Amino acid sequence: MTRNVKVLLASVAVTAMTAASATAETWDMPMAYSATNFHSATGEKFAECVTAGTGGALEIKTHPGGSLYSGSEIKRAIQTGQVPIGERLLSGHQNESPIFGFDSVPFLATSFADSEKLWEVAKEPLTKLLAEQNLHLLYSVPWPAQGLYFDREVTSLEDVKGLKFRTYNTASARMAELAGMQPVQIEAAEISQAFATGVAQGMVSSGSTGYDRKIWESLSHYYSADAWLPRNYVMVNMESWNGLDDATKNVITGCSAMAEYAGDWRSIQYNEFTVNELGKNGMTTGPVSDTMAAELRAIGETMTAEWLETAGDGGKAIVDAYKAAQ
């Protein structure tokens, strides 16, 4: 079944719901990124879809920008039932399980097409792992490929030795270490202040993050590196999910399929726009130098071997299945 057919069927599932519960329910949905970010926009449309599809019986209210819970707190809040639903970058929890970092293995999947193939083979084991943690997976949307931001011109790793480097997951922290930089864990909502005050001098992220946070106010250079495409995930507390009737589940499942499809396209389109905007606002943009590209790939080989070792048979199965799908 093609992706478009799945989305069409999902649309039918949404419009097929004709009865609403007599008692309306509201779900608060924390999100870590700013309201203008494409992930937050996708989540807002998803919430509207569920609210409309259930005839208002289930209303979902999004809370972007870490306004309800910070990014690092969201997954735990959903697991423990503090909120029924939320969005989180699961690679930020790779310390819990290496499988959460499958999307951040350097230079494994470096394009949107490859990211989609990797997601298809990782979806089943990831869904199973989340279920064991009292979480039901709804949908996932990739960030654009990650590039490098610095407060100076950089042509090789020698130029970044000792720099304070903003990190957001295990992969970004390990990359900083191997490059001789100092990793500093900083959530998305804190980026602007961190760079303005010198807490960090560089980071690996997409053009989207830099644009959202007006990073040109503190940093001067952006280098495309196509390191990896990390993904955001929307999850529901398993008990909250199991407490829904089948009609409501069908609506949420249908809206999730449409959100994933729309989010993919938003990511693709937003990537080119945001990188262009970085340049328009005075940043120097372009690819990493040949020297640095070779150095980064050497780091990537080390990190891939380390991830496969810690992820064990489960990680190897994902990588093998992905390569077989190429």
N, C-alpha and C positions, 0 to 999 in steps of 0.2 A: 504494500500500500504506500503510495507516495505521500510526501509531507502535506501537499495541498489537499489531497483527499482526506487526510486525517483532520486537517483544520476545518474542512467543510463539514465533516461529520460532527466535529466538536460544536460547530455553530448550530447544527440541527439539534444537538443535545441541549444546548442552552435554550433555544426557542421552544423546545418541546415541553419544558416544565410549565404546567398550567395551574398548579395549586401551591399556595403559600401557607406556611405555618401561621396559626392564629396569633402566636406570640413572637414578635420580632426580636432578633438577637443582634448584638453589635460585637464585632471582633476588631480589636486594635492590632495594627500591623506595623511594628517598628522596622525602619530601614536605615542603613548607616550613611547613605550618600545624600547630597543636597537635593532639594525638590526639583531643580532644573536638570539633574543628571538623567540620562536616558533610562537607567535602571529604575529610578524612582518614577519616571513618567510611565514606564511599562507597568510597574506595580500599581500605579494609580488607575490605569485603564483596566487592569485585571480586577481591581476592587470594584470599580463601577460596573464591570460585566457581571460579577457575582451578585451585587446588590440588585441590579436590574433583572438578572435571570431568575432570582428567587422572589421577585416581586416585593423586595424589601424585607422578606422574612429573615434574611441574613445580610446585614450591612457590614462591609469591611471598610475601616478607616485607616489610611496610611499615615505614618508619622516619620517623615524623612529627616535626614540630617542628624541622626543620632539623638533626636529630641526626646524620645521616650526611653530608649536604652542605647548605650554606646555600641559600636560594632562588636566589640569583644564580648559584650554581655547578651547579645540577642539570642544566640543559639541556646544558651543555658536557660534564658527566660522562657523560650518555647518548650524546651524539654520539661521544665518543672511546672508548666501550666500558668506561669505568671502572665503570659499572653498566649493566645491560641495559635497565632500565625506570625511569621516574620521572614525577613530576607537576610542572608548572611553569605559572606565569602568563606566557604568551607575550608579552603587551604589555610586560613588563619588558625585552624584547629588540627593541623597535621601532627601536632604533638600527641593528640588522642589516637590517631590512626594514620599511618602513611598513605592509606588509600584516599584520604581527603586531599592529598596533594597531587593526585594523578594529573590534574590540569596544569600544574606548574613545574613539570619536568622540563628543564631547559631544552629548547630546540627539538622537542619531540613533535609537537603540532604547532606550526608557526603561521598558519593561515586560517581563515574562517572555515574553509572547506575541510581542512584537516582537523580542526577543533570539533567540528560536527561529527566526523567519523570517530574521533576519540571518545566523545560524549556517548555515542550510541553503544559502544562496547563497554563503557564504564558504568552506564546507567543502572544496570541490574545489580551488580555487586554493591554500588553505592546506596541504592534504595534499600537493599537488605541490611547494610550496616546502619543506616539511619533508623530503620525500623527497630533494630536492637537497642537504639537509644531513645525510644519513645517518640520518634519523629516520622511523619509521612511526607515524602518528597512530592512536590507539585510540579515545579518547572525550574528550568535553569537557562540563563542567558550569559553568553561570553562577553568579556571585555575585549576591546581591540588588542592586538599584539602589543606587548610591553616594550617601551623605549626607555632611554636613560636621560635624566635631567641633571644638570650641574650648574654651579654658579660660576663656571669658567670654561674655557675651551679645553677639550680633552681629546688627545689623539692616541693615547695608550694607557694602560693601567698604571703606568708609572706616574701619570698625572693626577691620579686619584688616591694615592697612598695616604692613609691617615684621615681621609675625609669622613665626616659624620654623615651616614647614609640612612635615610628613612626606609624602614622595612615594614611589611604588613603580613608576612607569613614566613614559614620556615625556609622556603626557597629563596626569597629575597634576602633574608638574613644570612643564609649560607653563602650566597653569591657575593655579598658584601665582604664577608670574612675572607673568602678565597681571593678576592681582588685587593685585599689589604686595607679595606675601609672599616670604619667603626659602625656596626649596625645599631640603629635606634628605632625601637618599635613605636610607631605613631599611627593612630587611627585617622581615617580620611577627614573627619570633621575637625581635626587639629592641625592639618597640614599647613594652612596659611600662617598660623601663629608660629609654628615650629620653624618655618623658613625665615619668617620676618625677624625672629629673635635669635637666629643662628644655631638653634638646636640641631638642625640638619642642614647639609649643604648640597645634597643630591638625593635622587631616588630613582627607582625603576617603577614605571607606571605607564598608563596609556595617555594619549593626547587628551582624552576626555577628562581625566582627573586634573591635569594641568589647567585646562580651560575652565573647568568648574571653579577652581580655587584661585584663578587669576595668578598663576604661578610666575608670570613674567614680572610681577612686582618684586620678586626676590631672586629669581634665577634667570640665567641668560642663555643657556643652551639646551636644546632638545635633540637627542640622537635616536633615530629609529633603529631598533635592534632585532625586532621580531623574536623576542626571547621565548614567550609563551602567551597563551590567552587564558588567563584565570577566569573562573565562572562564578557568578552569584547564583544562589539557590533560594527558592521560596519553599518553606516547610510549614507543616501544621503539627501541633501537638497530637500524638496518636490517639489519646483519649478523647480529645475534642473532635477529631476526625471520625472516630468510631461512634460518637454520639449523634452524628448527623443521619438523616434518613437518606435513602438511595437517590431520591430526586435531587436533593441538595448536593450530594456528592457528584452526581452527573453534571450539574451546572458548574461546580468548581473545576472538575476535570476538563470540561469543555473550555472554560475560560482560561485554564492553565495552558492548554494546547495553543490557543490563539495568542496568549501572552508570550510564549516561547518563540513562536513564529515571528510575531511583530518585534520582539526584543532583538532577535537575530538581525533583522533588517535595520533596526535603529542603530545597532552597534556598528554595522558596516558603513552606513551613511554618516553617522556621527564622527567616525574616526577621521575621515578625510577633512571634514569641516573643522574639527577641533585643531588638528595639526596646522591647517592653514591659518587659523585664528591665532595660534601661538606666534607664527611668523609675523602676522599683521600687527601684533602688539609688541614687536621689537625683539623677539627671541630669534636666535640663530638656529635654524632647523636643517636637518639632513641626516644621511645615514652615518653610522659609526665608521671610522677609518678601517681600512683593510687590516691594519695591525691589530686594532682593538677587536675587530670581528673574529680574528683568529684566536686572540687571547680569551675572548668570551666563550668561544666554542670549546676550547680546552677546559675551561671551568665547567661548561655544560656537560662534558663527558664525565668529569669527576662526579658531578652532582647526580647525573643519571645512574651511574654505577652505585652510588651511595643510596639513592632512593630504591633501586631494585633490591638491594641487599636488605634494607629495612622493611620493605613492603612484602618481601617473600613471594610465595607462590601466587598470591592474589594479585600483586603488582605485576608480576611476570605475565600472568594470564591476560591482563588488560593490555599490556604493551604488545604481546604476541598477537592478540586478536586485532589490535589496531593496525599493526604492520601487515597482517594478512588481508585487511580490508583496503590496503593502498592499491 
